[in-house]
């Protein structure tokens, strides 16, 4: 497993189209939670605000968003078209990400 020093290093390992998607996702997170800081944790971009709040990662067939179990439960009815698990949602890499929904999830994850 390659070790990355920063989110930019993580993103640049992917093809250009995936990089664009990840940069947009990163921007959306920062727009909705401007107080977060970012780091690499568990090999993934991680956004921190009084503890880790949300992670993301790119894979061959999907973009994983890791907002935690509470967010998956809270948005369960709106995530039915995506593969989910206890704290993860998988968005197909070949389709546009639902940024409006992601914005709402980020707000949920970062509210005090």
C-alpha positions as CSV (number, residue, x, y, z in Angstrom):
1,X,0.0,0.0,0.0
2,X,1.4,3.3,-1.0
3,X,1.7,5.9,1.7
4,X,0.6,9.5,0.9
5,X,1.7,12.6,2.7
6,X,-1.2,14.8,1.7
7,X,-4.6,14.8,0.0
8,X,-3.1,16.2,-3.2
9,X,-0.6,13.3,-3.4
10,X,-3.5,10.9,-3.0
11,X,-5.6,12.5,-5.7
12,X,-2.8,12.7,-8.3
13,X,-2.4,8.9,-8.4
14,X,-5.7,8.5,-10.3
15,X,-6.6,9.1,-14.0
16,X,-7.5,12.7,-14.8
17,X,-11.3,12.2,-14.8
18,X,-11.2,10.6,-11.4
19,X,-8.9,13.4,-10.1
20,X,-11.5,15.9,-11.2
21,X,-14.3,14.0,-9.4
22,X,-12.2,13.8,-6.2
23,X,-11.2,17.5,-6.4
24,X,-14.9,18.4,-6.7
25,X,-15.8,16.1,-3.8
26,X,-13.0,17.7,-1.8
27,X,-14.3,21.2,-2.7
28,X,-17.9,20.3,-1.7
29,X,-16.8,19.1,1.7
30,X,-14.8,22.2,2.3
31,X,-17.7,24.5,1.2
32,X,-20.1,22.8,3.5
33,X,-17.7,22.5,6.4
34,X,-15.1,25.3,6.0
35,X,-13.7,24.7,9.5
36,X,-12.5,21.1,8.7
37,X,-8.9,20.4,8.3
38,X,-7.7,17.6,6.1
39,X,-5.1,14.8,6.5
40,X,-4.5,11.3,5.4
41,X,-5.7,8.6,7.7
42,X,-6.1,4.9,7.0
43,X,-4.6,5.8,3.6
44,X,-7.5,8.0,2.7
45,X,-8.3,11.7,2.6
46,X,-9.9,12.5,6.0
47,X,-11.7,15.6,7.1
48,X,-11.3,16.5,10.7
49,X,-13.3,18.7,13.0
50,X,-13.1,17.7,16.7
51,X,-12.2,14.2,15.5
52,X,-12.4,12.5,12.1
53,X,-15.7,13.4,10.4
54,X,-15.7,12.0,6.9
55,X,-13.3,10.1,4.6
56,X,-13.3,9.4,0.9
57,X,-11.5,7.0,-1.4
58,X,-11.4,6.1,-5.0
59,X,-11.5,2.5,-6.3
60,X,-11.7,0.8,-9.6
61,X,-15.5,0.9,-9.8
62,X,-16.6,3.4,-7.2
63,X,-15.9,6.4,-5.0
64,X,-16.3,5.5,-1.4
65,X,-17.7,8.1,1.1
66,X,-17.2,7.2,4.7
67,X,-19.5,9.5,6.8
68,X,-20.1,7.0,9.6
69,X,-23.0,4.8,10.6
70,X,-25.2,7.6,11.9
71,X,-25.2,9.4,8.6
72,X,-25.9,6.2,6.7
73,X,-28.9,5.6,9.0
74,X,-30.1,9.2,8.7
75,X,-30.0,9.2,4.9
76,X,-30.9,5.5,4.3
77,X,-34.0,6.3,2.4
78,X,-32.0,8.5,0.0
79,X,-29.2,6.0,-0.5
80,X,-31.2,3.1,-1.7
81,X,-29.8,3.2,-5.2
82,X,-26.2,2.9,-3.9
83,X,-24.4,0.1,-2.2
84,X,-24.0,0.9,1.5
85,X,-22.6,-0.7,4.6
86,X,-22.5,0.3,8.2
87,X,-20.6,3.6,7.7
88,X,-20.0,3.7,3.9
89,X,-21.7,4.5,0.7
90,X,-20.3,3.6,-2.7
91,X,-21.0,5.8,-5.7
92,X,-20.4,4.3,-9.1
93,X,-17.2,5.8,-10.6
94,X,-18.7,6.0,-14.0
95,X,-21.7,8.2,-13.0
96,X,-22.0,11.7,-11.7
97,X,-21.8,12.0,-7.9
98,X,-25.0,13.3,-6.2
99,X,-23.4,16.4,-4.8
100,X,-26.6,17.8,-3.4
101,X,-27.0,14.7,-1.3
102,X,-23.3,14.7,-0.4
103,X,-23.6,18.3,0.8
104,X,-26.5,17.4,3.1
105,X,-24.5,14.4,4.5
106,X,-21.5,16.6,5.1
107,X,-23.6,19.1,7.0
108,X,-25.1,16.3,9.1
109,X,-21.6,15.0,9.9
110,X,-20.1,18.3,10.9
111,X,-22.9,19.8,12.9
112,X,-22.0,20.3,16.6
